[in-house]
Amino acid sequence: MGENPNVEQDMEQEEVTVTLTLDDGSQLECVVLTIFDAGEREYIALLPVESEDTEEGEVYLYRYSEDAEGNPNLENIEDDEEYEIVSDAFDELLDEQEYDELAGDEEEEF
């Protein structure tokens, strides 16, 4: 399980997608939702492009870093405690975005 997923970026489209190579060798295309900080590291949230195999709303979280050339590198989060921190940070981010959208709508009335 310690293999890093291979990442291929497709910058042509409006949304940035990556193709994950899973442990069983299958490939899964995902949309990049966001890259965010939690604790001392950066993480990336990926939403699988709809297929029969994915559950609706299932988000994949990985450690995110870039090498010297700026190529993205994703690592599995192995530690349950670390995953909890990352998951909570992502949930807070979603809550803030929803709040910003609501607050943004109200501010436009003035």
Summary of the structure (lengths in Angstrom):
residues: 110
radius of gyration: 15.7
end to end distance: 53.8
largest distance: 54.8
contacts: 251
relative contact order: 0.16
helix: 25%
strand: 35%
